[in-house]
Amino acid sequence: MEIFETKSQNGGMSAVERVVRKASEEDLDAVLVIDDIAPVGHEHRELLTRRVETGECLVYEDHGVVAGYVTLGTRSFFGRDFIELLAVAPDERRRGVGRSLLRGAVDQSTTSDVFASTNRSNLAMRSLLEEEKWTFSGQLEGIDEGDPELVFYLRRG
């Protein structure tokens, strides 16, 4: 959890929390709204509902508002944890939300290697994975026509 000090309107200091935490059922509607506006092009309602119910979804909360989410499929990729989805509300992008969610998912992972994938066209996610020192593993064809899926992994500790 990160705690930031900010000046209130009356000049005093107050703590404002920005946290990455497990999503609760109360967060599901906000997660689904972010998913609806994410440029992924797929319907994830069933997967997101299941991941929230099983505790495999984290949210980034800023001033009490859910600004993004990440899902971590436990041992779902060849026996290794897999970051399935990461999405940030459009007005919260480029503010460290995605990085915090990615790191939160890695912290919650149960395997020594964690995998993630993204479309070749998703330059923001590719850049984030590169900055966070993830290793390119390979390319999958045939999932999204003309936009291969790039697979990455991070070896923990």
N, C-alpha and C positions, 0 to 999 in steps of 0.2 A: 504494500500500500504506500502511496506517495501522499504526503501532506504538505501543502503549500500555505504560506502565510500571505494574506492579501490585506490591503487597506480597505476598511469599510468606508461608507459614505461619511460617517461621523469622525473619521480620522483614526479610529482604533484599529487594532489588528485582529483578524479572525482567521481561523483555519478552514481551508476549503479542501476537501478530499477528492482526489482523483484515484480511482481504484480499478484494478483488474480483479475480478472475483467470479466465482461460479454463478452462472445464471440461475435464477429461480423461475418458477412458473409465472410469477408476476412480470418477469422480463420478456416473456415469449412474444407478446404483441409488438414490443419495440424491436426485437430481433427480426421479426417477420417484416416489419415496415422497412428496416434497413435492407433486408434481403430483396424486397420488391423493387427497390430503387438501385440496387447494385447492378453494375453493367455485366453481370455474369450470363444472363440469358437463360437461366434454368429455374425451375420451380423447386424449392428446397423445403417447403412447409413440413412434409412428413419427417425428413431427416432432422431438421432443426427441432421439431417437437420432441423427437426421440432423444436427441442429444441433450436437450434441456432436462428431460425427465431422468436421464441416466447420469447427470452431472458432468457430461463431456462437452459442455459449452461454457465458455467464459465470456464475460462482457466487460467492456471498459465503461465505467460510469464517471461522468464529469458533472459536478454540481447537481447530482441526482438524476441526470439524464443519460440514458444508454447511448453511447456514441459509436459503438462498434461491437463486433463479436468474432469469436473464433471457435471452431469445433475441432476436437481432437479425438479421433477414432482410436480407442485403446487396442493395440495389437491387431489392427485391421488391415495392415499392409505387410504381407509376408511375415506375420508375427511381430511386426514393429508398429509403434504408434505413428499415426498419420494425421497431419493437419489437413482436414478436408476442405474447410471453408474459412476464409477470413474476409470480413467486409467492414468498411468504415463509412459512416454517414457522410455524404458528399461535402457538407460544410465543415467537417472535422478532419478532412484529409490533409496530409502534409504537416501535421501537428504532433506526430509521435504516437498516435493512437495505435496504428498498425504495428509499429515496433513493440510497443508495450504488450499488445495482444500476442504477438509472435513469441516474445520472451516468456510471457505467462504460460503459454501452451507448452513450451519447452520445459519450464519449471514443473509443470503438472505431469509431464510424460513419465511413463513407467518403463521405458526401454532405453538402452544405451544409445541407440540410433533412432532419430526421429526423421520422418520423411514428410515432404510437402510437394505439391505440384502447382503449376500455374500455366496458363496458355502462353505461348510465345509472344502474343500481342500485348500481354499485361506487363508493360514496362515498369510500372510502379512496384509491383510485387517482385519482379525479377531483380530490380535495383535493391529492394529491401533485403532479399535473401543474400545477395552478393555482399552488401554492407555488413550483414550479420554473420558473414563467413560460412554460409552453407555451401556444400559441394554439389556440383552438377552431377547427376547420376545417369540420365538418359532421356530419351525422347519417345513419346508414344504417339502414334498416328491413329487416325480413325475415330477419335472421340469427338472433336469439333472439326468438321471438314475445313481444310485449308489453314488451320490454326493449331499446330501440334501442342501436346501437353508436355511440358518440361518438368522432369522430376529432380528434386534436390534432397539432400540429407544433411543432417548435422550430427556429428558424433559428440555426445555429451561427456564431460569430465574426462 
